[in-house]
Amino acid sequence: MIKKLDILIIRAFLGPFVATFIISLFVLIMQFFWLYIDDLVGKGLDLLTLAKLTGLVAIGWIPLALPLALLLSSIMTFGNLGETFEIVAIKSAGISLARFMRPLLLVTIVLSGLAFLFSNNIIPVAQLKLASLKYDIIVSKPAFEIKEGVFFDKIEGFVIKIGKKEKNDSIIHNVVIYERNYQLQDNMIVANDGVMRVTPDKKFLEFTLKNGWRYEERGPRISTNTEYIRMGFKEYKKVLDLRSFKMSKTEDSAFRYDPKMLSIRQLNHSIDSLVKGDTVYRKRATADLQPYLSFIRFRDSVWTAADSLKQFKPIGKAGFAGSIPDSFKLRIIERAHAQLVSAQNAVKNLATDYKFKSAGVRLHEIEWHRKFTLSAACIVLFLIGAPLGAIIRKGGLGTPLVFAIIFFVLFHLMNTVGEKIVKESVTTAFAGMWLSTAVLIPIGFFLTYKAMRDSQLFNKEFYYRSYVQLKKIFTNLNKTGKQKPDNYGQPA
């Protein structure tokens, strides 16, 4: 049954939670744009594309922003209540800290479940569309812009140089256009003046040139008998195709094989298929090596490599090599060497392919565990933030932000280290991906234990008083040691 105390703590929590969630999400989105700023600048992206890109990036960062927001907001909430002595009043009424934390713990569990559903059902689709949109933006050409006195070569087949542009950017002077046709010479158009404009559909660039010349040379490359043409004009119209500057749309299906874009059910199916491939490699190894190791087909059902070594007996004093005639020895050695090299290459190809498949299994397992670890992180970081706020008893953004950054960096560092050691096949996916949870849960229980007993873990006065007491003890010990004993062994 919900009581007024529960409503009080939930209301005190919701405001800081919403604010910190928006700030955390904004910081993480800016991290993405800072990483890809070079690929985005100068592409002439419209507002709709930028809004779509920002929305897809925000959806991808929500599972990481949620634990950070829960950590910071729980520290702020309990810190504010501790600073205003509301926690002291509640405890004096006989209500324990565990009972006080219960409504927020239930809210955190609900948010954790929603985060899991979000990670499993929405994020794979968002990541798929983000990968497609990001690829289209990166491979698209920079925005169309011709500057004064600079050769512009972004239009396929042409190089353009404009000496001067008027303020309206339409009237141009001293125009040079090279037509790259990969023949004897590039055709060239030179004009004194002209007008440059883009068609309303943004597909073509029109040049209306005045008072100029067009130069062209025709003929075969291997001959000096060529034809040189010079044509003067008072007005000449040249149309260039701008469709290459329009951002194309790649189908989402081109990126669907990334493990990040799969749900739990799809990951289970993919992992099962990849693991069952081990039997295929055994059969493939036998099929690939049998042509080079022809003696394998003569073995029986009970043959083993150890048995063959026991049964081998050298022929004569010189051994097996001495029994081969000199006329065949070189031929046999060369053939044996060629067979061994071929077998070695076949084994290397198998090993490379198997290593690639094993890496794929680990990547799928990482994404499978990630959907659970990020949801569990919401509960773990709340169990750290709530008692920590009750202990430090400081509200606002100052002290809570410092502690939140420390624990979130520790959480993110453990996550990164765990993922890396899984990728390098140092440990299993379970041990690596749950490393941060295993490290932080004992810290959360320790802080909860201290908070329930009104610990002075972060009280400066407590440490100062302890320092003064220790100083007095050492001072008394030094005074006792310096007293000189009398003849009977007693201090004077």
C-alpha positions in Angstrom: 0.0 0.0 0.0 1.4 3.4 -1.0 1.7 5.8 1.9 2.4 9.5 2.1 6.1 8.8 2.8 6.4 6.8 -0.4 4.8 9.7 -2.4 7.2 12.2 -0.7 10.3 10.2 -1.7 9.1 9.5 -5.3 8.3 13.2 -5.8 11.7 14.2 -4.5 13.3 11.7 -6.9 11.4 12.4 -10.1 12.7 16.0 -10.6 16.4 15.2 -10.3 16.0 12.0 -12.3 14.4 13.7 -15.3 17.0 16.5 -15.3 20.0 14.2 -14.9 18.7 11.8 -17.6 18.4 14.6 -20.1 21.8 15.9 -19.2 23.4 12.5 -19.4 21.8 11.7 -22.7 22.9 15.1 -24.1 26.5 14.5 -23.1 26.5 11.0 -24.7 25.0 12.4 -27.9 27.6 15.1 -28.1 30.3 12.4 -27.7 28.9 10.8 -30.9 28.9 14.0 -32.9 32.4 14.9 -31.6 33.6 11.6 -32.9 32.0 11.9 -36.4 32.3 15.7 -36.7 34.7 15.4 -39.7 32.3 13.2 -41.6 29.3 15.5 -41.0 30.7 19.0 -41.6 30.3 20.3 -45.1 27.8 17.7 -46.3 24.9 20.1 -46.6 22.6 18.0 -44.4 19.0 19.2 -44.2 17.2 19.6 -40.8 15.1 16.5 -41.3 18.3 14.3 -41.8 20.0 15.9 -38.8 16.9 15.4 -36.6 16.6 11.8 -37.7 20.3 11.2 -37.0 20.1 12.8 -33.5 17.0 10.8 -32.7 18.6 7.5 -33.7 21.8 8.3 -31.7 19.7 9.2 -28.7 17.8 5.9 -28.8 21.1 4.0 -28.9 22.5 5.8 -25.8 19.4 5.5 -23.6 20.4 2.2 -21.9 23.7 3.8 -20.9 22.3 7.2 -19.9 19.6 5.5 -17.6 22.1 3.9 -15.1 24.1 7.2 -14.9 20.9 9.2 -14.3 19.7 6.8 -11.6 23.1 7.0 -9.9 23.3 10.8 -9.9 19.6 11.4 -9.1 19.6 9.0 -6.2 22.7 10.6 -4.7 21.1 14.1 -5.1 17.7 13.0 -3.7 19.0 11.3 -0.5 21.7 14.0 -0.2 19.1 16.8 -0.2 16.9 14.9 2.3 20.0 14.4 4.5 21.1 18.0 4.2 17.6 19.2 5.3 17.6 16.7 8.2 14.5 14.9 6.8 16.2 11.6 7.0 17.0 12.2 10.6 13.4 13.0 11.3 12.2 9.9 9.5 14.7 7.7 11.4 13.6 9.2 14.7 10.0 8.2 13.9 11.2 4.6 13.8 11.4 4.2 10.0 14.5 2.4 8.8 16.5 3.5 5.8 15.6 0.2 4.0 11.9 1.1 4.3 12.7 4.6 3.1 14.5 3.3 0.1 11.8 0.7 -0.8 9.6 2.9 -3.1 12.6 4.1 -5.2 13.9 0.5 -5.4 10.6 -0.6 -6.8 10.7 2.3 -9.3 14.3 1.4 -10.3 13.3 -2.3 -10.8 10.5 -1.1 -13.1 12.9 1.1 -15.0 15.3 -1.7 -15.3 12.7 -4.0 -16.8 11.7 -1.2 -19.3 15.3 -0.7 -20.2 15.7 -4.5 -21.0 12.6 -4.4 -23.2 13.9 -1.2 -24.9 17.3 -2.8 -25.5 15.8 -6.0 -26.8 13.1 -4.7 -29.1 13.7 -1.0 -30.1 17.5 -0.5 -30.0 18.3 -3.3 -32.6 16.0 -1.5 -35.1 17.4 1.9 -34.3 21.0 0.6 -34.6 20.1 -0.9 -38.0 18.7 2.4 -39.3 21.5 4.4 -37.7 24.2 2.3 -39.5 22.4 2.8 -42.8 22.0 6.5 -42.4 25.6 7.0 -41.1 27.0 5.1 -44.0 25.0 7.3 -46.5 26.2 10.5 -44.8 29.9 9.4 -44.7 30.1 8.3 -48.3 28.1 11.3 -49.7 30.1 14.1 -51.3 30.6 17.5 -49.5 28.1 20.2 -50.2 28.4 21.9 -53.6 30.3 25.2 -53.3 32.7 26.8 -55.8 35.0 29.4 -54.3 36.9 32.2 -56.0 40.3 31.4 -57.5 40.1 27.7 -56.4 39.9 24.7 -58.7 36.7 22.7 -57.9 36.9 19.0 -59.0 34.0 17.4 -57.0 31.7 17.2 -60.1 32.6 14.0 -62.0 34.3 14.7 -65.3 34.9 18.5 -64.8 37.2 20.9 -63.2 36.0 24.5 -62.7 37.8 27.7 -61.8 36.0 31.0 -61.3 38.1 34.2 -61.0 35.5 36.3 -59.3 31.9 36.1 -58.1 29.5 38.9 -57.4 27.7 39.2 -54.1 24.6 37.3 -55.4 26.9 34.4 -56.3 25.2 34.1 -59.7 27.2 36.6 -61.9 30.7 35.2 -62.4 33.9 36.4 -64.2 37.0 34.8 -65.7 35.5 31.3 -65.9 37.6 28.3 -66.9 36.0 24.8 -67.3 38.0 21.7 -68.1 36.1 18.7 -69.5 38.1 15.6 -68.5 37.6 13.0 -71.3 40.9 11.1 -70.9 41.8 11.5 -74.6 44.6 13.5 -76.1 43.8 16.7 -74.2 41.1 17.8 -71.9 38.6 20.1 -73.6 38.6 23.6 -72.2 36.1 26.4 -72.1 37.2 30.0 -71.3 34.8 32.9 -70.8 35.0 36.4 -69.6 31.6 36.6 -68.0 28.6 34.5 -67.3 25.8 33.4 -65.0 25.8 30.4 -62.8 22.6 28.9 -61.2 21.3 25.7 -59.9 18.0 24.3 -61.3 15.0 24.4 -59.0 15.1 20.6 -58.6 18.7 20.7 -57.4 19.8 18.2 -60.1 21.8 20.4 -62.6 24.2 23.3 -62.6 23.7 25.7 -65.5 26.4 28.0 -66.8 25.4 30.7 -69.3 28.8 31.9 -70.5 29.4 35.0 -72.6 32.4 36.2 -74.8 34.6 33.1 -74.6 36.3 30.3 -76.5 36.1 26.5 -76.5 39.2 24.5 -77.3 39.2 20.8 -78.4 41.8 18.4 -79.9 40.7 15.3 -81.8 42.6 12.3 -83.1 44.3 9.0 -82.0 46.8 9.0 -79.2 49.5 7.2 -81.1 49.5 9.6 -84.0 50.6 13.2 -84.4 48.0 13.8 -87.1 45.4 15.4 -84.9 42.7 18.0 -85.3 42.7 21.2 -83.2 39.4 23.0 -83.0 38.9 26.5 -81.5 35.4 27.9 -81.4 34.5 31.4 -80.3 31.1 32.3 -78.9 29.1 35.2 -77.7 26.9 33.0 -75.5 27.3 29.4 -74.6 25.2 27.2 -72.3 26.8 24.3 -70.3 24.8 22.0 -68.1 26.5 19.9 -65.4 24.8 16.9 -63.5 24.6 17.4 -59.7 22.9 14.1 -58.9 26.1 12.7 -57.4 25.8 15.3 -54.6 22.4 14.0 -53.5 22.7 11.6 -50.5 21.6 8.1 -51.6 19.7 5.8 -49.4 21.1 2.3 -48.6 18.8 -0.5 -47.8 18.7 -1.4 -44.1 19.2 -5.1 -44.9 22.8 -4.4 -45.9 23.7 -4.1 -42.2 21.4 -6.6 -40.6 24.1 -9.2 -39.8 25.7 -7.0 -37.0 25.1 -8.6 -33.6 24.1 -5.2 -32.2 21.1 -5.3 -34.4 19.7 -8.6 -33.2 17.2 -9.4 -30.4 17.7 -12.1 -27.7 15.8 -14.6 -29.8 17.8 -13.8 -32.9 21.0 -13.9 -31.0 20.1 -17.3 -29.5 19.5 -18.7 -33.0 22.7 -17.2 -34.4 24.9 -18.5 -31.5 23.4 -21.9 -31.8 24.1 -22.0 -35.6 27.7 -20.8 -35.0 28.4 -23.3 -32.3 27.1 -26.2 -34.3 29.6 -25.4 -37.0 32.4 -27.2 -35.0 31.3 -30.6 -36.5 31.4 -29.0 -40.0 35.1 -28.0 -39.4 36.0 -31.6 -38.4 34.5 -33.0 -41.6 36.1 -30.2 -43.6 39.5 -30.8 -42.1 39.3 -34.5 -43.1 38.2 -33.7 -46.6 40.8 -31.0 -47.1 43.8 -33.0 -45.8 43.0 -36.4 -47.2 44.3 -35.6 -50.8 47.7 -34.6 -49.3 48.0 -37.4 -46.7 47.1 -40.4 -48.9 48.1 -43.0 -46.3 45.0 -42.0 -44.2 42.7 -44.0 -46.4 44.6 -47.2 -45.6 44.0 -47.0 -41.8 41.6 -49.3 -40.1 39.0 -48.5 -37.4 41.4 -49.0 -34.5 44.3 -47.1 -36.0 45.9 -44.4 -33.9 49.0 -42.2 -34.3 50.6 -43.8 -31.3 50.2 -47.3 -32.7 51.9 -46.3 -36.0 54.9 -45.0 -34.1 55.2 -48.2 -32.1 55.0 -50.3 -35.3 57.5 -48.3 -37.2 60.9 -50.0 -37.6 63.8 -48.6 -39.5 64.9 -50.5 -42.6 68.7 -51.3 -42.4 71.3 -49.3 -40.7 70.6 -46.2 -42.8 66.9 -46.3 -42.0 64.1 -45.6 -44.4 66.0 -42.9 -46.4 68.8 -45.3 -47.0 66.5 -47.9 -48.6 65.4 -45.5 -51.4 67.5 -45.7 -54.6 69.5 -42.6 -55.3 67.8 -42.1 -58.7 64.4 -41.6 -56.9 65.5 -40.0 -53.7 65.4 -36.3 -54.9 62.0 -36.8 -56.7 60.5 -38.4 -53.5 61.8 -35.6 -51.3 60.5 -32.9 -53.6 57.1 -34.5 -53.8 56.9 -35.0 -50.0 57.8 -31.4 -49.4 55.2 -30.2 -51.9 52.6 -32.3 -50.1 53.5 -31.0 -46.7 53.4 -27.4 -47.9 49.9 -27.9 -49.4 48.7 -29.6 -46.2 50.2 -26.7 -44.1 48.3 -24.1 -46.3 45.1 -26.1 -45.9 45.5 -26.2 -42.1 46.3 -22.4 -42.0 43.1 -21.6 -44.0 41.0 -23.8 -41.7 42.6 -22.2 -38.6 42.0 -18.6 -40.0 38.3 -19.4 -40.8 37.8 -21.1 -37.5 39.3 -18.1 -35.6 37.0 -15.8 -37.5 33.9 -17.9 -36.6 35.0 -18.1 -33.0 35.3 -14.3 -32.9 31.8 -14.1 -34.3 30.5 -16.3 -31.5 32.1 -14.1 -28.9 30.6 -10.9 -30.4 27.2 -12.5 -30.4 27.6 -13.6 -26.8 28.8 -10.1 -25.8 25.6 -8.5 -27.2 23.5 -11.2 -25.5 24.9 -10.4 -22.1 25.0 -6.7 -22.7 21.1 -6.5 -22.8 21.0 -7.9 -19.3 24.0 -6.2 -17.8 22.9 -2.7 -18.7 19.5 -3.4 -17.1 21.1 -4.9 -14.0 23.4 -1.8 -13.8 20.3 0.4 -13.1 19.7 -1.6 -9.8 23.3 -1.8 -8.9 24.1 1.9 -9.3 20.9 2.8 -7.4 22.1 0.6 -4.5 25.3 2.6 -4.5 23.8 6.1 -5.0 21.0 5.9 -2.5 23.1 5.0 0.6 25.9 7.2 -0.6 23.6 10.2 -0.7 22.4 9.4 2.8 25.9 9.2 4.1 27.4 12.4 2.5 24.2 14.4 3.2 25.0 17.0 0.5 22.5 18.1 -2.1 22.8 20.0 -5.4 25.1 19.1 -8.2 28.5 19.6 -6.6 29.5 16.8 -4.3 26.9 14.3 -5.8 28.3 14.9 -9.3 31.8 14.1 -8.2 30.8 10.8 -6.6 28.6 9.9 -9.5 31.4 10.5 -12.0 33.8 8.3 -9.9 31.5 5.3 -9.7 30.2 5.6 -13.3 33.8 5.8 -14.6 34.5 2.7 -12.5 31.4 1.0 -14.0 32.3 2.0 -17.6 35.9 1.0 -17.1 35.0 -2.5 -15.8 32.6 -2.9 -18.7 35.2 -1.9 -21.3 37.9 -4.2 -19.8 35.5 -7.1 -19.5 34.4 -6.7 -23.1 38.0 -6.5 -24.3 39.1 -9.6 -22.5 36.1 -11.5 -23.9 37.0 -10.4 -27.5 40.6 -11.6 -26.9 39.3 -15.0 -25.7 40.9 -14.5 -22.2 37.7 -15.4 -20.4 34.1 -16.4 -21.0 31.5 -13.9 -22.1 29.6 -14.4 -18.8 32.6 -13.5 -16.6 33.7 -10.6 -18.8 30.4 -8.9 -19.3 29.3 -9.3 -15.6 32.6 -8.1 -14.3 31.4 -4.6 -13.5 28.3 -5.9 -11.7 30.5 -8.3 -9.6 32.8 -5.5 -8.6 30.0 -2.9 -7.7 27.5 -5.1 -5.9 29.8 -5.6 -2.8 30.4 -1.8 -2.8 26.6 -1.2 -2.8 26.0 -3.6 0.0 28.8 -2.1 2.0 27.5 1.5 1.6 24.0 0.3 2.5 25.3 -1.3 5.6 27.1 1.9 6.6 24.1 4.1 5.8 21.8 2.0 7.9 24.1 2.5 10.9 24.6 6.2 10.5 28.2 5.8 9.4 30.5 8.8 9.4 32.4 7.4 6.4 32.5 10.8 4.5 32.3 13.1 7.6 35.4 15.4 7.7 34.9 16.1 11.4 35.1 12.3 12.2 38.4 12.0 10.4 39.7 15.2 12.1 38.7 13.9 15.6 40.4 10.6 14.8 43.5 12.4 13.7 43.6 14.5 16.9 43.2 11.4 19.1 45.9 9.5 17.3 48.2 12.5 17.6 47.6 12.6 21.4 48.4 8.9 21.7 51.7 9.2 19.8 52.6 12.3 21.8 52.1 10.5 25.1 54.1 7.5 23.9 57.0 9.8 23.0 56.9 11.5 26.4 56.9 8.1 28.1 59.9 6.9 26.1 62.0 10.0 26.8 61.7 9.7 30.7 65.0 8.5 32.2 64.8 5.5 34.5 66.4 5.6 38.1 68.8 3.1 39.6 66.0 0.7 40.4 64.6 0.7 36.8 61.7 3.2 37.6 61.2 6.4 35.8 62.8 9.4 37.6 
